[in-house]
Amino acid sequence: MKAPGPWPGADLFIDLSGRAKLRVSGGDRVRFINGQISNDVRKASGFKAIEACVLNAKGKMEAHLFVRADGDCFYLDAAPELRPALQLRLERYVIADDVIIEDVTDEFALFHVLSANPVSVAGTSQQVRARRFANDGHDLWVEAKNRDHVLEQLQQQFRFCDETCAEILRVEQGIPRWGCELTNEIIPLEANLEERAIDYAKGCYIGQETISRMKMSGQRNKALCGLLAVEVGALSPGMRLRDDAGKEAGWITSAVSHPKFGQRLALGYVKRGFGSAGSRLQASDDGRTTSVKVQMVELPFSDSPVAAKAIRELRN
């Protein structure tokens, strides 16, 4: 089974203009940012954005963001709900540093094009490679005054992916989202962000001790998993997961109805000791008025042998 999204074969673009955007400048910007994020900011360039996390001293998430470089400054973008919390969080650690942090959210529109090839449109300030949905794509940073002009060009070349489309793509690929899978109670390794957002050789940053300890032990209390409904019933965020004995095993964070799979797909956290891909659990609301059997699958769903087998059985 290979399902690259709800509209296979089509290059899509997504409007991310609502994301919070910060500009960080000053002579100490590299050292300062590297002391705040889990990835190495030196890997960000004018051609490539990196993914990173901002943590507290216990290694729990305070923000999830992307960083790009532009001359003598860096641009950070994060979920809309993190504005202005992210700026306040970073400024708390500016003591004697030559660092200036500015909110430039309203100065730029931001579009993401799901295409491995660079985008040819006039009016962009900068175009950088970014893997926001697990596959290759390009971010287009656009001055606010040029937004409509660039949008018109994108609509002529690509298919617009609205919020519903973007959510289906995100869940299918197992990409965690702030406010759903990513909260102040989550450690990045639990959300499968290790390969994309953590650099173990970059040096010290806030929360590093917890991250390094978890890597060495190989233990995590819970892990983000794919969940597939294997019987008729609705899945929704907040539903609790239980084993056959009724013991709580985790919870659902996101759920979508996938047009290609024809099934409800969900993401959720499963506690350690409650099985792996292929295991089955019961999902129910707090009142337990509904209960749906779900199967744990590998992420992404499109590459999961367990999901492929379960879907074939459901269709037969």
Secondary structure, DSSP 8 states (H G I E B T S, - for coil): ----SSSTT--EEEE-TTSEEEEEESTTHHHHHHTTBSS-GGG--SSB-EEEEEE-TTS-EEEEEEEEEETTEEEEEE-GGGTTHHHHHHHTT-SS---EEEE-GGGEEEEEEE-SS----TT-SEEEEE-TTSS-EEEEEEEGGGHHHHHHHHHHHSEE--HHHHHHHHHHHT---BTTTB-TT--GGGGT-HHHH--TTS---TTHHHHHHHHHH---SEEEEEEEE-SS----TT-EEE-TT--EEEEEEEEEE-TTT-SEEEEEEEETTS--TT-EEEEE-TT-S-EEEEEEE-SSGGG-HHHHHHHHHHH-
